Amino acid sequence: MQDIKINVNPFQGEFVKNIFNIVSLFLLSFASSLLGYSGYLFLEAFSFVEREYSSWSGEALMWSLILFFAALFILFIPVELKLIKKDNSADFQNVIGRILVTVTLSILILFLSSALFAGRNAIMQNIYLILRAYAFSGLVFVNIGTFLIWWASSKLEILNRYSFTLTGTIWILGTLIFI
């Protein structure tokens, strides 16, 4: 019998892992922002804040609970589906794959959020603004941060170990600039 050797491009295998990691990272960071907005609406329901996005406290409390449970559901998606995979941030092909996936996901988020949340009430408009800020942060800061982590990971091993956490932190902090 002959041995059949199949050469698979390593970029293809890492590409699927990159998709899972970037989608997981987006879901985790976006759900954390939804939790924060839910907390704000909870404070609004009990008149602890001055800026109000709802017409009465019952509406703010309802949206607060809806967003709280939606954020909890979103937070458990990457964990329960085991979407988070260990990857090597020191590999340049992997970094390029991550950047391509992040750009694609960010553009998809921009189009979907504008189609789903345009022209709704003030709370849905704020969720749209948060999604748009995540998309712009993914287009700019996450890609720059991914490249800088790759560049510095050869000098500092700790960056390679915590690249996923650092990228998520960069995504959240970059979002604050666009909000």
C-alpha positions in Angstrom: 0.0 0.0 0.0 1.1 3.5 -0.8 1.1 6.2 1.9 -1.0 9.1 0.8 0.3 12.4 2.0 -2.0 15.3 2.1 -0.4 18.7 2.4 -2.7 21.1 4.2 -1.8 24.7 4.3 -1.2 25.6 8.0 -2.9 28.9 7.4 -6.2 27.1 6.8 -6.2 25.2 10.1 -5.2 28.3 12.1 -7.9 30.3 10.2 -10.7 28.4 11.8 -9.1 28.7 15.2 -8.7 32.5 14.6 -12.4 32.8 13.7 -13.4 31.0 17.0 -11.0 33.1 19.0 -11.9 36.5 17.6 -15.7 35.8 17.7 -15.3 34.6 21.3 -13.2 37.7 22.1 -15.9 40.0 20.6 -18.7 38.2 22.4 -16.9 38.4 25.8 -16.0 42.1 25.5 -19.4 43.1 24.0 -21.3 41.3 26.8 -19.2 43.0 29.4 -20.2 46.3 27.9 -23.8 45.2 27.9 -23.5 44.4 31.6 -22.2 47.9 32.3 -25.1 49.5 30.3 -27.5 47.2 32.2 -26.1 48.5 35.4 -26.5 52.1 34.2 -30.1 51.4 33.3 -30.7 49.8 36.7 -29.4 53.0 38.4 -31.6 55.0 36.1 -34.6 53.0 37.2 -34.1 54.0 40.8 -33.2 57.7 39.9 -29.5 57.5 40.9 -28.4 59.1 37.6 -29.4 62.4 35.9 -29.2 61.4 32.2 -32.2 59.3 31.4 -32.8 57.2 28.3 -36.2 55.9 29.2 -39.5 57.6 29.7 -40.3 56.0 33.1 -38.5 53.9 35.7 -40.4 50.7 34.8 -39.1 50.8 31.3 -35.5 51.4 32.5 -35.8 48.4 34.9 -37.3 46.2 32.2 -34.4 47.0 29.8 -31.9 46.6 32.6 -33.1 43.1 33.3 -33.3 42.2 29.6 -29.8 43.4 28.9 -28.5 41.8 32.1 -29.8 38.4 31.2 -28.8 38.8 27.5 -25.3 39.7 28.5 -25.1 36.7 30.8 -26.3 34.5 28.0 -23.7 36.0 25.6 -20.9 35.6 28.1 -21.5 31.9 28.4 -21.6 31.2 24.6 -17.8 31.0 24.1 -17.3 29.0 27.3 -20.1 26.5 26.8 -19.4 25.9 23.1 -15.6 25.8 23.9 -14.9 28.3 21.2 -11.7 29.6 22.9 -8.7 27.8 21.5 -5.1 28.1 22.4 -3.1 29.7 19.6 0.4 30.8 19.0 0.6 34.6 18.7 4.3 34.4 17.8 3.4 32.9 14.4 3.2 35.6 11.7 0.6 33.7 9.6 -1.6 33.4 12.7 -1.3 37.1 13.3 -2.3 37.9 9.7 -5.2 35.5 10.0 -6.4 37.2 13.2 -6.2 40.6 11.6 -8.2 39.4 8.5 -10.9 37.8 10.7 -11.1 40.9 12.9 -11.6 43.2 9.9 -14.2 40.8 8.4 -16.1 40.6 11.8 -15.9 44.3 12.3 -17.4 45.1 8.9 -20.1 42.4 9.4 -20.9 44.0 12.8 -21.2 47.5 11.2 -23.6 46.2 8.5 -25.7 44.1 10.8 -26.0 46.6 13.6 -27.1 49.4 11.2 -29.7 47.1 9.7 -31.1 45.8 13.0 -30.9 48.8 15.3 -31.5 51.8 13.1 -34.5 54.0 14.0 -35.4 52.3 17.3 -35.9 53.8 20.8 -33.1 55.5 22.7 -31.9 52.3 24.5 -31.6 50.4 21.2 -29.8 53.4 19.7 -27.3 53.2 22.5 -26.8 49.5 21.9 -26.2 50.4 18.2 -23.6 53.0 19.3 -21.9 50.4 21.4 -21.8 47.9 18.6 -20.5 50.5 16.2 -17.8 51.5 18.6 -16.7 47.8 18.9 -16.6 47.5 15.1 -14.5 50.6 14.7 -12.2 49.5 17.6 -11.9 46.1 15.8 -10.9 47.8 12.6 -8.3 50.1 14.2 -7.0 49.3 17.7 -7.3 45.5 17.8 -5.3 45.1 14.6 -2.6 47.4 15.7 -2.6 45.8 19.2 -2.4 42.3 17.6 0.6 43.3 15.5 2.3 45.0 18.4 1.8 41.9 20.6 3.3 39.7 17.9 6.2 42.0 17.5 7.0 42.2 21.2 6.2 38.5 22.0 9.6 37.4 20.8 11.2 39.6 23.5 8.6 39.0 26.3 7.2 35.5 26.7 4.4 36.8 28.9 2.9 38.6 25.9 2.6 35.3 24.1 0.9 33.7 27.1 -1.6 36.5 27.6 -2.2 37.6 24.1 -5.9 36.7 24.1 -6.5 38.7 27.3 -4.4 41.7 26.1 -6.3 41.7 22.8 -9.6 41.8 24.6 -8.4 44.6 26.9 -7.3 46.5 23.8 -10.7 46.0 22.2 -12.6 47.3 25.3 -10.3 50.3 25.8 -10.4 51.1 22.1 -14.2 51.0 22.2 -14.2 53.7 24.9 -12.5 56.1 22.4 -15.2 55.6 19.8 -18.1 55.9 22.3 
